[in-house]
Amino acid sequence: MLLTRMNVVIAAVLAASLVGAVQATVTTGNDLQQYCNAAPTGLCAGYVLGVTDTTLDLYCFPPGVSRMQIRGVAVNYLNNHPEKLHLLAPGLVIKAMQAAFPCKKVR
């Protein structure tokens, strides 16, 4: 259990450091889409996972969802919504996750 938590912490720190490395050049959805289409892993995945790791309370991932599935959801959202690519990249990643992984309302 402790090892799993440590892996999550290490992954979050690494993802956040990757986000910092591309933050100066990734501002809009257009920028992120270019990174993701050129190299779907690496900077693209690091950026998407950095955003999702810091905003986990905004959506509900199902058990077993992989980090590459999360990246794929963001890339598909960018590719399927060209009319939104001028918007800020973190907001688009969040919208993609909320659309794909909404939290069920408790009654």
N, C-alpha and C positions, 0 to 999 in steps of 0.2 A: 504494500500500500504506500509506504513512504517513498519507495523507488519510483512509483508511478507519479506521485505528486511532484517529485523532484524533476522528472522528465518533462512534465507540463511547465514547470517554472523555467527550466532551461530553454524549452521551445519558445515560450513567450518572450524571454529576453532576447533570444536570437532573432525572432521575427520582428521585434521592436527595433533592434539594431539595423536590420535590413530596411525597415520602413524609413528610419532616419537617413540611411544612405541614399534613398531615392526621393525623399520628400521634397528636395529642392527642385527636382525635375518633374515629379508627378504632382500635378495640381488638379487637372480636370480628368473627366472620363476619357477624353481623347488621348491624353498622355498615358493613362493606365492601359487603355486598349492597345496602344502601340507596343508597350512593354510586353503585355500578355500575348499578343499575336506573334511577336518576335521570339520570345522565350517564355513559354508558359510556366516553367518552373523557375527557380532562382528569384530574381527581383519581383516578378509578378506574384508568385506564391507568397513571398515574404511580405509584400505590401498588403495583400488581401488578408493573410492570416494575422498580421499585426493589427489591422483594423478590427477584425472579428474578435481577436483575443481581448481587446480593450473595450469591447461593447457587447459582451456576452449576454447582458441582461435585456437586450433589445429583441432577441429572437430565441427560439428553443430548438437546438439541434437534437435530432433523435439519437438514441443510442447506436453506436456503430458507424456514424457518419465519419468519413475520412477527411483529412485535411485537403487532399486533392479533389474530393467531391466539392468541398467548400470553395476552393479556387475555381473549379469548373462552373459552379453556379454563378459566381461573379463574372467570369468571362462570358458565359452565355447571356447574362443580363446586359452586359455592355454591347455585345454583338446584336442583340435583339431589340435594343432601344437606342438607335443612333440619334434620335431626337433629343436625348438627354446627355449626350457626351460632353456638352459644354459645361455641365454642372460639376461641382467639386467631387473628386474621386472618392474620398471616404464616405460621403453621403450616398453615392451610388452603390458602393459595396454594402452599406447598411440596408439600403432599399432592396437590393438583390436578396440578402439573407432574410429580411422580413417577409418578402414575397414567397420564398421557398420554404422557410422554416418558421411559420407564424406560431405564436404561443396560443394555446387554447385558453379561452376565457373561463374562469371558474365562476359558477353560478351560486 
